[in-house]
Amino acid sequence: VFALYEVEAAPIYQFMLDNFPTHSIFITEGQQGQEILVACRNTYQGIKFQQKKGFRSGNPRLRPGAFLTFRLPQKGFYSFLFLHTDSGTGAVDFGNRNEMFEHAFNLKRVLDDTAGEETNFMILGDLNTAGLKYPRQWVAHQVARTGEEVAFIDYESQRKGRRDRVPNMRRLTKPEGTHFSERYGISDLNHIVASAQLEFEPQQNTGDLFKYEVLLQGWRDFPEDSEERVRYASDISAHCLLFCELKVP
């Protein structure tokens, strides 16, 4: 299963159908012009794709959540929620993101409540955890930094809610820093959050002594302060590719 972010439906959908014949291809729609494309192997069973428009937080220009459910043959069901939350460090942006995070964990509570047990659920994507700056866009005026916003995700993942259910999820371990620009440097915007019972294969990242659950590739594969890193982030993607390998019992 994989997803591509910030794509446009018309140019890429037919390309994906032609080049990934072993996958079912889905893509979100909306007014925002930046879609999420999701691909799932055809060998999986009961493949279902939904657009969760509640993640727009009442703004039609925000992106819906891309919700994929499937069953591995002879195994259980898995649900993936691909999110691209509101960007920016303003009060509205920050509030929209936090509302989206709450929606995501409420979805986990509903899934668990319906199933009567802990479900296999993952939240993946560009969560844009850039923090909050007020009242002006200066670093010195930053009220909440990235680490504090990420800590809110951790808090929500263990908070009691609907019928006292706890989402019981956790962020997967990874090197810090998934976005790079020549102007602003490195920031940690992309994350994967998974049901606590799920286990993942360790991954070896470039330049790291220790293994993490998430592999980051892209601009991080080039030396710091190198032209190659700047060129890659500018021409290919300022965001890293995030890869994890789920262990299926």
Buried (B, 14 or more C-beta within 10 A) or exposed (E): BBBBBBBEBEEBBEEBEEEBEEBBBBBBEBEBEEBBBBBBBEEBEEBEBBBBBBBBBEEEEBBBBBBBBBBBEEEEBBBBBBBBBBBBBBEEBBEBBBBBBBBBBBBBBBBBEEEEEBBBBBBBBBBBBBBBBEEEEEEEEBEBBBEEBBEBBEEBBEBEBBEEBBBBBBBBBBBEBBBBEEEEEBBBBBBBBBBEEBEBEEBEBEEEEEEBBBBBEBBBBBEEEEEEBBEBBEEEBBBBBBEBEBEEE
